[in-house]
Amino acid sequence: MPMYIYNEENLMIKAQLIIGYNIMEIAKSLNYFLPKLMKYNTGCIGKLIEYYFFGKHINNKFNQDIPYLGIEIKTVTINPDKQVLYDSYICSCALLTQNVFWEKNNISQKISKILWIPIITYNSKTPILNRIIGTPVLWQPTLYEKTILQYDWTNIIHLLIMGYIQDINEYNGYILKIKNKAKKDVNAKIIDQYGNIIFTLPKAFYFKRHFITSII
């Protein structure tokens, strides 16, 4: 049954109720089906958490998960020492229709406020079903962080507009980076530095793991 999150307090209470439970326990309590090949389905934990909060799956590519509260929900894998293990996916990067104004760009909306749900794992071999929910953090970027994020984003968009395809994935920002999003058999159109339309792998914005570690 779909559920409604009324306010931030309601959201945080609900997030705190699953602290210390593992993925299997949460799935069983919700009668939620988990795929057998869990290690090949990196988005399954996020979908489970989404189902826990809302009682359904949502598909907000351009808005926050809870648009009326302006909040995005993200899971992040950490070790027991609260060190983030991987860069964190934020949103897709449009290659042909990118909005060149930061305030109106998709990523600016997505990161305005994020509820981070840590997923604790002892090492990379820990079965996904045994990984544990950590203490949630409701984060909103400071003015300084916003400035750095916009700086990184501007540099990436400059490379995109100029058609420097190879340089986009190599850009090493302070907080943001671009990574390939899809499998190698999936292609997206982009205009190269010579004005030609070519095909490349779809791209996405990621927060670098050292930055997320600083706020978890």
N, C-alpha and C positions, 0 to 999 in steps of 0.2 A: 504494500500500500504506500503510495507517495506520501512523503512527510514534508512539513513546512518548517523552515528555520525562521523564527520570528525576529531575532535580534542577535547581536554579538554574544551576549551573555548566554543565551540559549545554545548558540553554536559551540561555545567553549565548554559548557557543561556536558554537552553531548560528546565532544572530543575527549574530555577527561574521563568519561565513563569506560573507555576501552583501553586506557593505559595499563600496560602489563599483560594484556591478553595477546596470544599469538594469532596468526592468520587463520589457522585451522579452527580455533575456538570461535572466532568472529563469524567465519563462514557458516559453521554449524548452527550458530544461534540465529542466523538469518535464513537458514535453508538455502544458502547460496551455492550454486554449482561452480566448482573450480576446475579448470582444464587439467587433464592428466599431465601434459607436458608443460608444467609450470615454468621450468627454467627457460623455455623458449618463448614465453609470453610475458614480456617485461611490463606490460600494462595491466596485468591482472590484479595486482594489489591496489593500484589506483582505482580501478573499476569497483573493487570490493568496498573500498572506503567510500567511494561515491554512493554506492548502493546503501551503505550503512547510514549515511547522512540524509539521503533523499528518498530512499525506497524505490529508486529507479535509476536508470542510466541517463545522463544528460550529455548534450553535444554542443558545448559553447565554444566554438572556435574563435569567435570574435568578442564575446563578452566574458565577464567573470562567471564563475560557477554559481555565485549568488549575486546576481546583478543589482538587486534592490538593496543589498548591503554593501555592494562594491568589493566583494571578497572572492578571491580565487583560492582553491584548496589544492595543495600539492603534497605528495608523499616524497620523502627523501631518505635514502638508505644511509645509516650511520653505524659505527662500531660502538662498543660499550664505553669508549672514551669520548664519545660525541664527535668523532671525526667523520665528516661526510666522505663517502667512498666514491661517489660519481658526480659528474656535472649534472645539473638538473634541467630537464626540458621545461621551457616556458611556453612557447607557442611557435607556430609555423612562420616562416619568413617568405612573404609573397615576392616572387622574382620579377614579375612583369607589372604588377599593379601596386607597388609599394607606396604607401602614403609618406610623403617627405616631410610632414609636420609631426614632430614628436608627440605633441599633446593629443593628436588625433590618431596616432598609430596604434595598432593592435597591442603591441607589447607594452606600451605606456598604460593602457587600460588594465592589462592582465596583472601587472606588478604593483598597482596602486595600493593593494593590501592583500597579503597572502597568509593563509593559515597553513603552516608547515606541520605535517604529521610525520614525525620520525619513525622509521622502521629499523629496529635494532637487529643487527646480525653480528655474530661473533667472528665470522670470516666468510669468504666468498663461497665456501662449501656448505655453509649452513642451509639446510633445506628451507625453501621459501615458506612452507607451511609452519615452520618452527620459529620464524622471525617474529619479533615482539613489537608491539606498539609503544612508542616512547611518549614523552611529555610534549603536547602540542605547543606551538609558538605562533601567536598572531603578530605578524610583522608588517610594518609600514615603513617605506624608505624615508630616511632623513633627507633634509635638503642637500647635504653633502653627497649622499648616496645617489639621489636623483641626478645631481650634476654629473657624477661619474658615469652613471648609466646612460644619460643622454649623450655624453661625449663618446662613449663606446659605440652607441647606436649610430650616431652621426658619421663616424668613421666607416662603419660597416655599410651604411647606405651610400656613402660616397663611392666606395669600391663597387657597389652594385650598380649604381647609375653609370659609372664610367666603364662598366663591362669587364672589370678585372676579376674574372671568375676564379682563377687559381688563387688569387690573393685573399678571397673572402674566407675560405676555410682556414687559411693560415693566420688570419688576424687574431692577435692575442691581446684582447682587451683587459682592462682592470677587473671587470665584473662579467661582462658579456662576451660570448663567443658564438660563432656559427658552426654548426656541424651538419653533416648529412643526416637526413631524417628517415629515408626509406631504403628499401633493398635496392641492389644494383640493377634490377630489371625494371625499375620504375623511373621514368624520366620526366623532367619539367622543362618548359621553354624559358630561355633567358636571352637577352641581347648582349653580345660580346663587345669588346672594345672597338671593333671595326664596324659595328652596326648590324651585324648578322644575327639572325635568330638561330640559336643552337640549343642542344639538349644537354641537360646536366641533372644530377641527382637533386631531389627536393631538399631544401635547407630549413633549418629551424634555429631559433634563438635558445641558448642555454645560459644559465648562471654557472659560473665556475665554482667548483666545489670548495675552494678555500674561502670564498665569500660566504657561502651558505654556512660553513662551519662557524664563522664569526657571529652569526645571528641565531644559531640554534641553541 
